[in-house]
């Protein structure tokens, strides 16, 4: 293994780009040495750096071209708030990175823009110290085949493992939260989409594993979401936004009952039961401050139909149901008829009631009864003729 340092800006496969004229290959440690290196065709190395080591100057970057593969681990330098270590901005095609990704202090390991596709095969680790970001996703398609794991950050420092603002990111692997007092998490904003085909777990810290903070953001998780923290949820979104979050696996709360997911909009399509150290899983709705308790589909809640409950009576989970059954008063039920659990009707029809009913009705029979001849009407008719 050799240390290979860039001598100037140029292409990876150009000997003039490197000190000594040696093109890096498998097993070498490659230093940008403050220059910009264009990866013009498939390349290999052991590690790609842009920090000061082996006599190299700090900073520098590598441009990954369309359709090109780089086989190497890469880690951004410490104490650099400048350009990312790896830049992928191809507008089309598929490029590949095969190796582990690590962020660092005030540095970004990878910047993804443009409409092309970038495939990463390897683990993605959180930033080393304050302000670092492993991957900034600003467009196109990013496919990661590997786990997103906690970084080596010291307690109290913060950064992002993935900062997604646009495009679609798909992770075929698990996401594990940090156990340190740090904001080493995945951040999804704007219209970005994050698909996770794996499990999401929190660490034992007071930070989230995934934070989704946009109405138009979309998060899909095929596996389970498990919270092991005691003060923060595993997946979080602010109260003033309603991103779409879809979970297919189990949702597991922490031992103290802290919820695994805090979001105003959640589509839960389980392939297994809701599991928790407490008996229920509560969801609060925008339209009510009362929580709703979720039950599995085979739960027998013994709640009667609203048509079988007196009108205006609230009942059921969080009093969310209201009865519609109207029970008449006893004066509206025929005399002697027993109804409503023992109540006896008292209504009695009189002759006057019958005449009033006929007089006010437009029914054909009622009209004929109103016009039937009587002694009085017949006498009145004869008197009019005489």
ZISULHU-V664689 format. One record per residue. N is the residue number from 1. PHI is phi in degrees with one decimal (999 if undefined). PSI is psi in radians with two decimals (none if undefined). BURIAL is I if it has 16 or more other C-alpha atoms within 10 Angstrom, else O. Layout:
BEGIN
n: [N,N]
phi: [PHI,PHI]
psi: [PSI,PSI]
burial: [BURIAL,BURIAL]
END
This chain:
BEGIN
n: [1,2,3,4,5,6,7,8,9,10,11,12,13,14,15,16,17,18,19,20,21,22,23,24,25,26,27,28,29,30,31,32,33,34,35,36,37,38,39,40,41,42,43,44,45,46,47,48,49,50,51,52,53,54,55,56,57,58,59,60,61,62,63,64,65,66,67,68,69,70,71,72,73,74,75,76,77,78,79,80,81,82,83,84,85,86,87,88,89,90,91,92,93,94,95,96,97,98,99,100,101,102,103,104,105,106,107,108,109,110,111,112,113,114,115,116,117,118,119,120,121,122,123,124,125,126,127,128,129,130,131,132,133,134,135,136,137,138,139,140,141,142,143,144,145,146,147,148,149,150,151,152,153,154,155,156,157,158,159,160,161,162,163,164,165,166,167,168,169,170,171,172,173,174,175,176,177,178,179,180,181,182,183,184,185,186,187,188,189,190,191,192,193,194,195,196,197,198,199,200,201,202,203,204,205,206,207,208,209,210,211,212,213,214,215,216,217,218,219,220,221,222,223,224,225,226,227,228,229,230,231,232,233,234,235,236,237,238,239,240,241,242,243,244,245,246,247,248,249,250,251,252,253,254,255,256,257,258,259,260,261,262,263,264,265,266,267,268,269,270,271,272,273,274,275,276,277,278,279,280,281,282,283,284,285,286,287,288,289,290,291,292,293,294,295,296,297,298,299,300,301,302,303,304,305,306,307,308,309,310,311,312,313,314,315,316,317,318,319,320,321,322,323,324,325,326,327,328,329,330,331,332,333,334,335,336,337,338,339,340,341,342,343,344,345,346,347,348,349,350,351,352,353,354,355,356,357,358,359,360,361,362,363,364,365,366,367,368,369,370,371,372,373,374,375,376,377,378,379,380,381,382,383,384,385,386]
phi: [999,-125.6,-92.7,-112.7,-113.2,-69.5,-101.4,-169.4,-64.5,166.2,-82.4,-55.9,-90.8,-102.7,-60.8,-70.5,-73.1,-116.4,-64.3,87.3,70.6,-102.9,-77.3,-60.8,-147.4,-53.7,97.8,-88.7,-97.0,-110.7,-115.4,-66.4,59.1,77.9,-103.6,-106.8,-110.7,-95.1,-83.7,-85.9,-155.4,-51.7,-140.3,-135.9,-163.6,-83.7,-144.1,-118.9,-129.0,-136.5,-109.3,-80.3,-161.3,56.8,86.6,-84.4,-81.4,-73.4,79.1,112.3,-155.2,-124.4,-100.2,-93.3,-76.2,-61.4,77.4,-102.3,-118.7,-116.5,-100.7,-174.1,-78.2,-146.4,-140.6,-69.7,-73.0,-85.9,60.0,-132.5,-105.1,-125.4,-65.4,-64.0,-67.5,-116.2,-122.4,-123.8,-129.7,-61.4,-84.3,-156.7,77.8,-125.0,-114.6,-137.0,-123.0,-116.7,158.0,-85.2,-117.8,-136.1,-91.0,-152.6,-68.4,53.5,-141.7,-114.5,-78.4,-142.7,-117.5,-115.8,-132.3,76.9,-94.6,-75.3,-110.3,-122.5,-110.1,-116.2,-114.0,148.7,-82.6,-115.4,-104.9,-64.5,-66.4,-75.4,-144.0,-54.6,77.8,-85.1,-137.1,-71.5,-131.2,-108.2,-107.6,-120.3,161.7,78.3,-126.5,-123.4,-116.1,-114.5,-108.3,160.7,-89.7,-101.9,-116.1,-62.6,-84.6,-98.9,-60.8,-72.6,-58.1,98.1,-88.3,-144.3,172.6,-126.0,-76.0,-144.5,-120.9,-105.2,-114.2,-161.7,74.1,-121.3,-110.6,-121.4,-113.5,-99.3,171.3,-99.4,-117.3,-117.2,-73.6,-82.4,-104.0,-96.8,-80.1,-151.7,-99.4,-82.0,-143.3,-95.1,-119.4,-120.7,-136.2,54.2,-100.7,-70.0,-118.7,-125.8,-109.8,-118.7,-100.0,172.4,-102.0,-122.3,-129.1,-90.1,-91.1,-94.5,-110.2,-103.4,-122.5,-81.8,-96.8,-132.9,-123.1,-119.4,-130.4,-160.3,-61.6,-96.8,-75.0,-134.4,-127.8,-122.2,-130.7,-81.5,-98.2,-89.0,-122.2,-122.9,-108.9,-113.5,-79.7,-119.7,-126.4,-130.2,-79.7,-72.0,-120.2,-137.7,-140.1,-63.9,-65.2,-91.7,-128.4,-131.7,-69.2,-94.0,-122.8,-118.2,-125.6,-102.4,-91.5,-69.6,-114.2,-118.6,-79.3,-74.1,-61.8,-91.0,91.9,-61.5,-68.7,-75.4,-131.1,-121.9,-158.5,-79.6,-140.0,-140.9,-103.8,-107.8,-122.5,-74.3,-103.2,-149.6,-79.6,-74.2,-123.5,-163.8,-75.3,-103.8,-78.0,-132.6,-123.7,-97.1,-126.6,-95.7,-108.3,-61.4,-83.7,-154.3,-83.3,-82.2,-75.9,-105.8,-100.2,-85.3,-130.8,-72.6,-65.0,-93.9,-72.2,-99.0,-88.2,56.1,-88.8,-70.5,-65.9,-60.4,-73.8,-104.2,-118.8,-52.0,-56.9,91.2,-82.0,-91.8,-162.9,83.8,-58.7,57.7,52.3,-86.4,-110.1,-131.6,-66.2,-124.0,-75.0,-96.1,-98.9,-70.7,-75.6,-63.3,-74.1,-103.7,-114.1,-53.2,-55.6,90.2,-81.2,-88.4,-150.5,48.0,58.0,110.3,-71.5,-113.4,-66.7,-124.1,-71.7,-130.7,-85.5,-108.7,-59.4,-61.9,-61.1,-65.9,-63.2,-64.6,-66.7,-66.1,-66.0,-93.0,-91.5,-103.7,-61.8,-55.6,-65.4,-64.5,-64.2,-65.1,-65.5,-65.6,-99.3,-67.2,-72.6,-130.1,-57.2,-63.9,-68.2,-66.2,-60.8,-63.4,-68.3,-67.2,-63.8,-69.5,-90.5,-85.9]
psi: [2.39,2.72,2.08,2.15,2.41,2.51,-0.36,3.02,2.50,-3.06,2.58,-0.76,0.28,2.13,-0.50,-0.23,-0.39,2.52,2.23,-0.10,0.38,2.11,2.25,2.65,-3.06,2.27,-0.20,2.63,2.15,2.24,2.26,-0.53,0.61,0.08,2.98,2.11,2.22,2.02,1.67,-0.32,3.07,2.38,2.76,2.59,2.99,-0.84,2.57,2.20,2.82,0.55,3.00,1.93,2.66,0.54,0.03,2.66,2.76,2.78,-3.10,2.91,2.87,2.27,2.08,1.99,2.91,2.29,0.14,2.60,2.38,2.11,1.66,2.63,2.66,2.50,2.26,2.69,2.86,2.66,0.69,1.98,0.97,-2.58,2.65,2.80,-0.85,2.31,2.21,1.97,0.34,2.45,-0.24,-3.12,3.14,2.17,2.79,2.50,2.14,1.76,3.05,2.62,2.33,2.38,3.14,-2.98,2.09,0.60,2.69,2.30,-0.72,2.33,2.16,2.04,-3.06,3.05,0.01,3.11,2.39,2.23,2.25,2.19,1.88,3.00,2.62,2.10,2.61,2.96,2.72,-0.77,-2.85,2.32,0.09,2.72,2.27,-1.00,2.26,2.06,1.92,0.22,2.80,-2.57,2.28,2.09,2.13,2.14,1.60,3.03,2.63,1.95,2.79,2.61,-3.01,0.40,2.49,2.70,2.31,-0.24,2.91,2.80,-3.03,2.37,-0.68,2.26,1.75,2.10,-0.26,2.96,-2.98,2.15,2.24,2.22,2.05,1.41,-3.06,2.71,2.17,2.21,2.82,2.70,0.06,2.84,1.36,2.80,0.86,1.53,3.09,2.28,2.15,2.09,3.12,-2.38,0.45,2.60,2.32,2.07,2.20,1.96,1.35,-2.89,2.67,2.16,2.59,2.84,-2.99,0.58,-3.04,0.56,2.88,2.91,-0.73,2.35,2.23,2.01,0.99,2.49,-0.57,0.04,2.67,2.27,2.20,2.33,2.08,-0.47,-2.71,2.79,2.01,2.29,2.14,-0.01,3.00,-0.19,-0.27,2.63,2.84,-0.78,2.31,2.49,2.60,2.75,-0.44,0.13,2.72,1.26,2.86,2.09,2.13,2.20,2.26,-0.42,-2.94,2.64,2.07,2.06,2.87,2.99,-0.50,0.10,0.01,2.23,2.59,-0.51,2.28,1.87,2.59,-0.22,1.99,2.20,1.99,2.01,1.36,2.57,-0.01,-3.10,2.78,2.29,2.43,2.77,-0.29,2.91,-0.40,2.92,2.03,2.41,2.22,2.47,2.67,-0.56,-0.08,2.51,-0.14,2.35,2.65,2.42,2.22,2.52,2.72,2.83,-0.39,0.12,2.34,1.77,-0.19,0.59,2.17,2.84,2.62,-0.50,-0.17,0.11,2.42,2.50,2.22,-0.18,2.17,2.53,-3.11,-3.02,2.08,0.49,0.71,-0.12,2.58,2.24,2.63,0.01,2.09,2.05,2.15,2.76,2.83,-0.49,-0.16,0.06,2.42,2.49,2.23,-0.15,2.20,2.27,3.02,1.01,0.79,-0.14,2.46,2.26,2.62,0.01,2.33,2.31,2.33,2.96,-0.70,-0.67,-0.69,-0.80,-0.71,-0.64,-0.75,-0.71,-0.62,-0.09,2.58,0.13,2.53,-0.78,-0.72,-0.66,-0.74,-0.68,-0.65,-0.51,0.08,2.56,2.50,2.98,-0.73,-0.85,-0.62,-0.77,-0.72,-0.64,-0.73,-0.68,-0.60,-0.40,-0.39,none]
burial: [O,O,O,I,I,I,I,I,I,I,I,I,I,O,I,I,I,I,O,O,O,I,I,I,I,O,O,I,I,I,I,I,I,I,I,I,I,I,I,I,O,I,I,I,I,I,I,I,I,I,I,I,O,O,O,I,I,I,I,I,I,I,I,I,I,I,I,I,I,I,I,I,I,I,I,I,I,I,I,I,O,O,I,I,I,I,I,I,I,I,O,O,O,I,I,I,I,I,I,I,I,I,I,I,I,I,I,I,I,I,I,I,I,I,I,I,I,I,I,I,I,I,I,I,I,I,I,I,I,I,I,I,I,I,I,I,I,I,I,I,I,I,I,I,I,I,I,I,I,I,I,I,I,O,O,O,I,I,I,I,I,I,I,I,I,I,I,I,I,I,I,I,I,I,I,I,I,I,I,I,I,I,I,I,I,I,I,I,I,I,I,I,I,I,I,I,I,I,I,I,I,I,I,I,I,I,I,I,I,I,I,I,I,I,I,O,I,I,I,I,I,I,I,I,I,I,I,I,I,I,O,I,I,I,I,I,I,O,O,O,I,I,I,I,I,I,I,I,I,I,I,I,I,I,O,O,I,I,I,I,I,I,I,I,I,I,O,O,O,I,O,O,O,I,O,I,O,O,O,O,I,O,I,O,O,O,O,O,O,O,O,I,O,O,O,O,O,O,O,O,O,O,O,O,O,I,O,O,I,O,O,O,O,I,O,O,O,O,O,O,I,I,I,I,O,O,O,O,O,I,O,O,I,O,O,O,O,O,O,O,O,O,O,I,I,O,O,O,O,O,O,O,O,O,O,O,O,I,O,O,O,O,O,O,O,O,O,O,O,O,O,O,O,O,O,O,O,O,O,O,O,O,O,O,O,O]
END
